[in-house]
């Protein structure tokens, strides 16, 4: 009981290993001790302690060769069995180990740290003052500590892994923001050119959307980490093996959820889940059903019933939800960073589209769906999306540049409707061409300006809300693909048609 808080209360791996080493040496009757962890497929020494000096050292992944008997370590990793040698140099199956021969080692105890059947670490102890130092009583103490130590090590690894991912994403965000700042600085230096001067005025509008998504996702990640990581050690210790498996299955299903339900669908799923939960005598069925739908879990919950019948089931659901949101947040950061980079790249390379690139074969609808995903937040505010996709052959193209086409056309359509209305996307084949039509239900384009919309820097938007280069860039990309564009507009309906050759 004294050792329990010293082990379970640490989420930083180095502090945990230091505490764990002290506790084990104090209770096992060892002169020296080592804790081994698996790093990239190899077992290395991560901590060592000595009873004479009273010091515990956290080591930078020292190889076990020349420091420990490798035959014993390999045996324990293979069998997951505890080895106790009363006089290792004189008797037993490991007398020929080079380390034991050189050091004439006496008492050895080597124990696996196992969590849910998986080997989390190894404890190696020695006492060269006496034979048979590791008595059954001391062995029992080590075995009692080993299970809790394994759980604590796994939790600390998870904490460190999540912390590292957040650091990496934060660095990626800082780098992306720095790149944007660099591009902005370059554009400002070209202010003498009237055309690029107008471009600078609208650049903020072109990149605000992905940068806003990055900031929002980074903020959510930080918030969920603060709320969740402190609860993880307590949660995992409270779960049985069966509940742990159910929790991991619940988390995996939530991570796999990608689609968005309509309000009507959510109500339907919630009613069905509530009935099933009530039939299983689960309290707060309405609240739990609502959380399951939010996590994307709408059916096949029979295996989750024992977990949901716990008194703390809602808290467990909250932790699973926040962990899944961490992954979705990092995915959003990746998507948005890529989006910002592509916008800046398209603007920066406006005047040099003849640079050498390679075409690839792609499915056009994949690129369109990527852009729709990027604009999910705007779409869900009041835009109904109608997809009329027919099967057409893949097209040889510059995929990134075509994604810029769909981005500009969809963005313009949403603005024309003030983010309220119907967006219709048709993908068909006409003769040997792919025809992509993007239609909005906005106010339409006045006849007197229809002929000007593809001119560089022409815009009807207020200053600072558009560069006037969007449709010009779109037309240049389509021309580069040997395609062409048309526009049809009337009050309440505007359609941009893109025609691209299909390679047979």
C-alpha positions as CSV (number, residue, x, y, z in Angstrom):
1,X,0.0,0.0,0.0
2,X,2.9,2.3,0.6
3,X,4.4,1.5,-2.8
4,X,1.1,2.0,-4.6
5,X,0.9,5.8,-4.7
6,X,4.6,6.1,-5.4
7,X,4.1,4.0,-8.6
8,X,0.6,4.9,-9.8
9,X,0.9,8.7,-9.1
10,X,3.6,9.3,-11.8
11,X,2.8,9.9,-15.5
12,X,6.3,11.1,-16.5
13,X,8.3,7.9,-17.5
14,X,11.6,9.0,-16.0
15,X,10.1,9.9,-12.6
16,X,8.1,6.6,-12.6
17,X,11.2,4.5,-13.3
18,X,13.1,6.3,-10.6
19,X,10.3,5.7,-8.0
20,X,9.8,2.1,-9.2
21,X,13.5,1.3,-8.9
22,X,13.6,2.6,-5.3
23,X,10.5,0.7,-4.2
24,X,11.7,-2.6,-5.7
25,X,15.3,-2.4,-4.2
26,X,13.9,-1.5,-0.8
27,X,11.5,-4.5,-0.7
28,X,13.5,-7.2,-2.6
29,X,16.7,-7.4,-0.6
30,X,18.8,-6.6,-3.7
31,X,22.3,-4.9,-3.9
32,X,21.7,-3.7,-7.4
33,X,18.7,-3.5,-9.7
34,X,17.8,-2.6,-13.3
35,X,14.6,-1.8,-15.2
36,X,14.5,-2.8,-18.9
37,X,12.1,-1.5,-21.5
38,X,11.7,-2.4,-25.2
39,X,12.9,0.3,-27.5
40,X,12.4,-0.2,-31.3
41,X,12.5,-4.0,-30.9
42,X,15.5,-4.2,-28.5
43,X,15.6,-4.5,-24.7
44,X,17.7,-1.7,-23.1
45,X,18.4,-0.5,-19.6
46,X,16.4,2.5,-18.7
47,X,17.1,2.7,-14.9
48,X,19.5,1.3,-12.3
49,X,19.8,1.5,-8.6
50,X,22.3,0.5,-5.9
51,X,21.4,-0.1,-2.2
52,X,24.9,0.9,-0.9
53,X,24.9,4.4,-2.5
54,X,21.1,4.8,-2.3
55,X,21.2,6.3,-5.8
56,X,18.8,5.6,-8.6
57,X,19.9,6.6,-12.1
58,X,17.6,7.0,-15.2
59,X,19.8,5.9,-18.1
60,X,19.5,6.8,-21.8
61,X,18.6,3.4,-23.2
62,X,21.9,1.4,-22.4
63,X,22.3,-1.9,-24.3
64,X,22.2,-4.9,-22.0
65,X,25.3,-6.6,-23.5
66,X,28.3,-6.5,-21.1
67,X,26.0,-5.1,-18.3
68,X,23.6,-8.0,-17.7
69,X,23.4,-11.8,-18.4
70,X,21.7,-11.8,-21.8
71,X,20.7,-15.4,-21.6
72,X,18.5,-14.7,-18.6
73,X,17.0,-11.6,-20.2
74,X,16.2,-13.4,-23.5
75,X,14.7,-16.3,-21.5
76,X,12.3,-14.0,-19.6
77,X,11.3,-12.1,-22.7
78,X,10.5,-15.4,-24.5
79,X,8.7,-17.2,-21.7
80,X,7.4,-14.3,-19.6
81,X,8.4,-16.4,-16.6
82,X,10.2,-15.2,-13.4
83,X,13.8,-16.5,-12.9
84,X,15.2,-16.9,-9.4
85,X,18.8,-18.2,-9.1
86,X,20.2,-18.9,-5.6
87,X,23.8,-19.3,-6.7
88,X,23.9,-18.5,-10.4
89,X,27.6,-19.1,-11.0
90,X,27.6,-22.6,-9.4
91,X,24.3,-24.1,-10.4
92,X,21.3,-23.7,-12.8
93,X,20.9,-23.4,-16.5
94,X,22.7,-20.1,-16.9
95,X,26.1,-20.9,-15.4
96,X,27.7,-20.6,-18.8
97,X,26.5,-17.0,-19.4
98,X,29.7,-14.9,-20.0
99,X,28.5,-12.2,-17.6
100,X,27.8,-14.7,-14.8
101,X,31.2,-16.4,-15.4
102,X,33.1,-13.1,-15.2
103,X,31.3,-11.7,-12.1
104,X,30.7,-15.0,-10.3
105,X,27.2,-13.8,-9.6
106,X,25.3,-15.3,-6.7
107,X,21.6,-14.4,-6.2
108,X,19.6,-13.3,-9.2
109,X,15.9,-12.4,-9.7
110,X,14.6,-11.5,-13.1
111,X,10.8,-10.8,-13.3
112,X,8.6,-9.8,-16.2
113,X,6.2,-6.8,-15.9
114,X,3.0,-7.9,-17.6
115,X,-0.1,-5.9,-18.4
116,X,-3.0,-7.7,-20.1
117,X,-0.8,-10.5,-21.3
118,X,1.7,-8.1,-22.9
119,X,5.3,-7.7,-21.7
120,X,5.7,-4.0,-20.6
121,X,9.1,-4.2,-19.0
122,X,11.6,-6.4,-17.0
123,X,13.1,-6.0,-13.5
124,X,16.6,-7.5,-13.0
125,X,18.0,-7.8,-9.4
126,X,21.3,-9.0,-8.0
127,X,22.8,-9.8,-4.6
128,X,26.4,-10.9,-4.6
129,X,26.8,-10.9,-0.8
130,X,24.8,-14.0,-0.1
131,X,23.2,-16.9,-1.8
132,X,19.5,-17.4,-1.8
133,X,18.9,-13.7,-1.1
134,X,15.5,-13.6,-2.9
135,X,13.3,-15.6,-0.6
136,X,9.7,-16.7,-1.4
137,X,8.4,-13.7,0.7
138,X,10.5,-11.2,-1.2
139,X,9.5,-12.8,-4.5
140,X,5.8,-12.5,-3.5
141,X,6.3,-8.8,-2.9
142,X,8.0,-8.3,-6.3
143,X,5.1,-10.2,-8.0
144,X,2.5,-8.1,-6.3
145,X,4.3,-4.9,-7.4
146,X,5.0,-6.1,-11.0
147,X,1.4,-6.0,-12.2
148,X,0.9,-2.4,-10.9
149,X,4.3,-1.4,-12.3
150,X,3.4,-2.7,-15.8
151,X,0.2,-0.7,-15.9
152,X,2.0,2.4,-14.7
153,X,4.7,2.0,-17.3
154,X,2.1,1.6,-20.1
155,X,0.2,4.6,-18.9
156,X,3.4,6.7,-18.8
157,X,4.3,5.6,-22.3
158,X,0.9,6.6,-23.5
159,X,1.2,10.0,-21.8
160,X,4.7,10.6,-23.3
161,X,3.5,9.5,-26.7
162,X,0.5,11.9,-26.7
163,X,2.7,14.7,-25.3
164,X,5.2,14.1,-28.1
165,X,2.5,14.2,-30.8
166,X,1.2,17.5,-29.4
167,X,4.7,18.9,-29.5
168,X,5.1,17.7,-33.1
169,X,1.8,19.2,-34.2
170,X,2.6,22.5,-32.4
171,X,5.9,22.6,-34.2
172,X,4.2,21.9,-37.5
173,X,1.7,24.7,-36.8
174,X,4.5,27.1,-35.9
175,X,6.4,26.2,-39.1
176,X,3.3,26.6,-41.2
177,X,2.6,30.0,-39.7
178,X,6.2,31.0,-40.2
179,X,6.0,29.9,-43.9
180,X,2.9,32.0,-44.4
181,X,4.6,35.0,-42.7
182,X,7.6,34.5,-45.0
183,X,5.4,34.5,-48.1
184,X,3.5,37.5,-46.9
185,X,6.8,39.3,-46.4
186,X,7.9,38.4,-49.9
187,X,4.7,39.7,-51.4
188,X,5.0,43.0,-49.5
189,X,8.4,43.6,-51.0
190,X,6.8,43.4,-54.4
191,X,4.4,46.2,-53.6
192,X,5.8,48.3,-56.5
193,X,3.9,46.0,-58.9
194,X,0.3,47.2,-58.9
195,X,-1.1,43.7,-59.7
196,X,0.7,42.0,-56.8
197,X,-0.2,45.0,-54.6
198,X,-3.9,44.0,-55.1
199,X,-3.0,40.4,-54.4
200,X,-1.5,41.3,-51.0
201,X,-4.8,43.0,-50.0
202,X,-6.7,39.8,-50.3
203,X,-4.3,37.2,-49.1
204,X,-5.7,37.2,-45.5
205,X,-9.0,36.1,-46.9
206,X,-7.4,33.2,-48.8
207,X,-5.7,31.7,-45.8
208,X,-7.9,32.6,-42.8
209,X,-10.1,29.5,-43.1
210,X,-7.4,26.8,-42.7
211,X,-5.5,28.8,-40.2
212,X,-8.6,29.2,-38.1
213,X,-9.1,25.4,-38.2
214,X,-5.5,24.9,-37.1
215,X,-5.9,27.3,-34.2
216,X,-9.2,25.7,-33.1
217,X,-7.9,22.1,-33.4
218,X,-4.7,23.0,-31.5
219,X,-6.7,24.6,-28.7
220,X,-9.0,21.6,-28.5
221,X,-6.1,19.2,-28.3
222,X,-4.5,21.2,-25.5
223,X,-7.9,21.3,-23.6
224,X,-8.6,17.6,-24.0
225,X,-5.1,16.7,-23.0
226,X,-5.5,18.7,-19.8
227,X,-8.9,17.2,-19.0
228,X,-8.0,13.6,-19.9
229,X,-4.4,12.6,-19.2
230,X,-4.8,13.1,-15.4
231,X,-7.7,10.7,-15.4
232,X,-6.1,7.9,-17.5
233,X,-4.0,6.2,-14.7
234,X,-7.0,6.0,-12.4
235,X,-9.2,4.8,-15.2
236,X,-7.0,2.0,-16.4
237,X,-6.4,0.8,-12.8
238,X,-10.1,0.6,-12.2
239,X,-10.9,-1.4,-15.3
240,X,-10.9,-5.2,-15.3
241,X,-9.3,-7.1,-18.2
242,X,-12.7,-7.4,-19.9
243,X,-13.7,-3.8,-19.3
244,X,-10.3,-2.7,-20.7
245,X,-10.9,-4.7,-23.8
246,X,-14.4,-3.1,-24.1
247,X,-13.0,0.4,-23.6
248,X,-10.3,-0.1,-26.3
249,X,-13.0,-1.4,-28.7
250,X,-15.2,1.6,-27.9
251,X,-12.3,3.9,-28.5
252,X,-11.4,2.2,-31.8
253,X,-14.9,2.4,-33.1
254,X,-15.1,6.1,-32.3
255,X,-11.8,6.7,-34.0
256,X,-13.1,5.0,-37.2
257,X,-16.1,7.3,-37.3
258,X,-15.9,9.8,-40.1
259,X,-19.3,10.7,-41.4
260,X,-21.7,13.3,-40.1
261,X,-25.3,12.5,-39.1
262,X,-28.2,14.8,-39.8
263,X,-30.4,16.0,-36.9
264,X,-33.1,13.5,-38.0
265,X,-30.6,10.6,-38.2
266,X,-29.2,11.5,-34.7
267,X,-32.7,11.4,-33.2
268,X,-33.5,8.1,-34.8
269,X,-30.2,6.5,-33.6
270,X,-30.6,7.9,-30.1
271,X,-34.2,6.5,-29.7
272,X,-33.0,3.0,-30.8
273,X,-30.0,3.1,-28.5
274,X,-32.0,4.4,-25.6
275,X,-34.5,1.5,-25.9
276,X,-31.7,-1.1,-26.0
277,X,-29.9,0.5,-23.0
278,X,-33.1,0.6,-21.0
279,X,-33.8,-3.1,-21.8
280,X,-30.3,-3.8,-20.3
281,X,-31.2,-1.9,-17.1
282,X,-28.6,0.8,-17.7
283,X,-29.2,4.0,-15.7
284,X,-29.1,7.4,-17.5
285,X,-29.9,5.6,-20.8
286,X,-30.9,8.9,-22.5
287,X,-27.6,10.7,-21.7
288,X,-25.4,7.6,-22.6
289,X,-27.3,7.1,-25.9
290,X,-26.7,10.7,-26.8
291,X,-23.0,10.4,-26.1
292,X,-22.7,7.2,-28.1
293,X,-24.3,8.9,-31.1
294,X,-21.9,11.8,-30.9
295,X,-19.0,9.3,-30.9
296,X,-20.5,7.7,-34.0
297,X,-21.6,4.4,-32.3
298,X,-25.1,3.7,-33.4
299,X,-25.5,0.0,-33.3
300,X,-24.0,-3.4,-32.3
301,X,-23.4,-2.3,-28.7
302,X,-24.1,-5.7,-27.1
303,X,-20.3,-6.2,-26.3
304,X,-20.3,-2.8,-24.6
305,X,-23.2,-3.4,-22.3
306,X,-21.1,-4.7,-19.3
307,X,-18.9,-1.5,-19.5
308,X,-22.0,0.7,-19.8
309,X,-23.6,-0.9,-16.8
310,X,-20.8,0.4,-14.5
311,X,-21.7,3.4,-12.3
312,X,-19.0,5.5,-13.9
313,X,-19.9,4.6,-17.5
314,X,-20.6,8.2,-18.5
315,X,-17.2,9.3,-17.3
316,X,-15.6,6.4,-19.2
317,X,-17.5,7.5,-22.4
318,X,-16.2,11.0,-21.9
319,X,-12.6,9.9,-21.7
320,X,-13.0,7.7,-24.8
321,X,-14.7,10.6,-26.7
322,X,-11.9,13.1,-25.8
323,X,-9.2,10.6,-26.8
324,X,-10.8,10.1,-30.2
325,X,-11.1,13.9,-30.6
326,X,-7.4,14.2,-30.1
327,X,-6.8,12.1,-33.1
328,X,-9.4,13.9,-35.1
329,X,-7.9,17.2,-34.1
330,X,-4.4,16.2,-35.3
331,X,-6.0,15.1,-38.6
332,X,-7.7,18.5,-38.9
333,X,-4.4,20.2,-38.3
334,X,-2.8,18.1,-41.0
335,X,-5.6,18.8,-43.5
336,X,-5.7,22.5,-42.7
337,X,-1.9,23.0,-42.8
338,X,-1.8,21.3,-46.2
339,X,-4.7,23.5,-47.3
340,X,-2.9,26.7,-46.2
341,X,0.3,25.6,-47.9
342,X,-1.5,24.9,-51.2
343,X,-3.3,28.2,-51.2
344,X,0.0,30.1,-50.6
345,X,1.7,27.9,-53.2
346,X,-1.0,28.6,-55.8
347,X,-0.7,32.4,-55.2
348,X,3.1,32.4,-55.1
349,X,3.4,30.5,-58.4
350,X,0.6,32.4,-60.2
351,X,2.9,33.6,-63.0
352,X,4.9,30.4,-63.5
353,X,2.5,27.6,-64.2
354,X,4.7,26.1,-66.9
355,X,7.1,24.5,-64.4
356,X,7.8,20.8,-64.8
357,X,5.4,18.5,-62.8
358,X,4.2,15.0,-63.2
359,X,0.6,14.1,-63.8
360,X,-1.1,11.2,-61.9
361,X,-4.2,9.2,-62.4
362,X,-6.9,10.1,-60.0
363,X,-10.7,9.8,-59.3
364,X,-12.1,13.3,-59.6
365,X,-14.7,12.8,-57.0
366,X,-12.0,12.0,-54.4
367,X,-10.6,15.5,-54.7
368,X,-14.1,17.1,-54.6
369,X,-14.9,15.1,-51.4
370,X,-11.6,16.2,-49.8
371,X,-12.6,19.9,-50.4
372,X,-16.2,19.2,-49.0
373,X,-14.6,17.7,-45.9
374,X,-12.5,20.8,-45.5
375,X,-15.6,23.0,-45.7
376,X,-17.6,20.8,-43.4
377,X,-18.0,23.6,-40.7
378,X,-19.4,26.0,-43.3
379,X,-21.6,23.4,-44.9
380,X,-23.3,22.2,-41.7
381,X,-24.5,25.8,-40.8
382,X,-27.2,25.7,-43.4
383,X,-26.1,24.3,-46.8
384,X,-27.6,21.2,-48.3
385,X,-25.2,19.3,-50.5
386,X,-26.5,17.3,-53.4
387,X,-24.1,14.9,-55.0
388,X,-24.9,13.5,-58.4
389,X,-21.9,11.4,-59.2
390,X,-21.7,8.9,-62.0
391,X,-18.9,6.4,-62.6
392,X,-16.4,7.9,-64.9
393,X,-12.9,6.7,-65.8
394,X,-10.0,8.2,-63.8
395,X,-8.3,11.3,-65.2
396,X,-4.6,12.0,-65.7
397,X,-4.1,15.4,-64.0
398,X,-2.2,17.6,-61.6
399,X,-4.2,16.5,-58.6
400,X,-3.2,19.3,-56.2
401,X,-4.0,22.0,-58.7
402,X,-7.4,20.5,-59.5
403,X,-8.2,20.5,-55.8
404,X,-7.5,24.2,-55.9
405,X,-10.1,24.5,-58.7
406,X,-12.8,22.7,-56.6
407,X,-11.8,24.7,-53.5
408,X,-12.2,28.1,-55.3
409,X,-15.5,27.1,-57.0
410,X,-17.0,25.7,-53.9
411,X,-15.8,28.6,-51.8
412,X,-17.3,31.1,-54.2
413,X,-20.6,29.1,-54.3
414,X,-20.9,29.3,-50.5
415,X,-20.2,33.0,-50.4
416,X,-22.8,33.6,-53.2
417,X,-25.4,31.9,-50.9
418,X,-24.2,33.5,-47.7
419,X,-23.7,29.9,-46.5
420,X,-27.4,29.2,-46.7
421,X,-28.9,27.2,-49.6
422,X,-28.3,24.3,-51.9
423,X,-25.0,23.3,-53.3
424,X,-25.3,20.7,-56.2
425,X,-22.3,18.9,-57.6
426,X,-22.7,16.8,-60.8
427,X,-19.9,14.6,-62.2
428,X,-20.7,13.0,-65.6
429,X,-19.0,12.0,-68.8
430,X,-19.8,13.8,-72.1
431,X,-18.1,12.2,-75.1
432,X,-14.4,11.9,-74.2
433,X,-14.6,14.6,-71.5
434,X,-15.3,14.6,-67.8
435,X,-17.9,17.3,-66.9
436,X,-18.0,18.7,-63.4
437,X,-20.8,21.1,-62.6
438,X,-20.9,23.1,-59.4
439,X,-24.3,24.9,-58.9
440,X,-25.3,27.2,-56.1
441,X,-28.7,28.7,-55.2
442,X,-27.4,32.2,-54.7
443,X,-28.4,35.5,-56.2
444,X,-26.7,34.9,-59.6
445,X,-24.1,36.9,-61.6
446,X,-25.3,40.1,-63.2
447,X,-25.1,39.9,-67.0
448,X,-23.0,43.1,-67.3
449,X,-20.1,41.6,-65.3
450,X,-20.3,37.9,-66.4
451,X,-17.6,38.5,-69.1
452,X,-15.2,40.0,-66.5
453,X,-15.2,37.3,-63.8
454,X,-12.2,35.4,-65.2
455,X,-10.0,38.6,-65.5
456,X,-7.1,38.9,-63.0
457,X,-7.9,41.0,-59.9
458,X,-11.5,41.5,-60.9
459,X,-13.7,41.1,-57.8
460,X,-17.1,42.3,-56.5
461,X,-16.1,41.7,-52.9
462,X,-15.2,44.4,-50.4
463,X,-11.5,45.3,-50.0
464,X,-9.7,42.6,-47.9
465,X,-12.3,39.9,-48.7
466,X,-10.9,38.7,-52.0
467,X,-7.9,39.0,-54.2
468,X,-9.7,38.8,-57.5
469,X,-7.4,36.0,-58.6
470,X,-9.5,33.0,-57.7
471,X,-11.3,32.4,-61.0
472,X,-8.3,33.5,-63.0
473,X,-6.2,30.8,-61.3
474,X,-9.0,28.3,-61.8
475,X,-9.1,29.1,-65.6
476,X,-5.3,28.8,-65.9
477,X,-5.3,25.4,-64.2
478,X,-8.1,24.1,-66.5
479,X,-6.3,25.5,-69.6
480,X,-3.1,23.7,-68.4
481,X,-5.2,20.5,-68.5
482,X,-6.3,21.2,-72.1
483,X,-9.8,21.6,-70.7
484,X,-12.4,24.5,-70.8
485,X,-15.0,26.2,-68.6
486,X,-18.4,27.7,-69.1
487,X,-20.7,29.6,-66.7
488,X,-24.5,29.8,-66.6
489,X,-26.3,32.2,-64.3
490,X,-29.7,33.5,-63.5
491,X,-31.5,34.6,-60.3
492,X,-31.3,31.8,-57.8
493,X,-29.0,29.5,-59.8
494,X,-25.4,29.8,-61.0
495,X,-23.5,26.9,-62.5
496,X,-19.8,26.6,-63.3
497,X,-19.0,23.7,-65.7
498,X,-15.5,22.3,-65.9
499,X,-14.6,20.0,-68.9
500,X,-11.5,17.9,-68.7
501,X,-10.2,15.4,-71.3
502,X,-10.4,11.7,-70.3
503,X,-7.3,9.7,-71.2
504,X,-8.4,6.4,-72.8
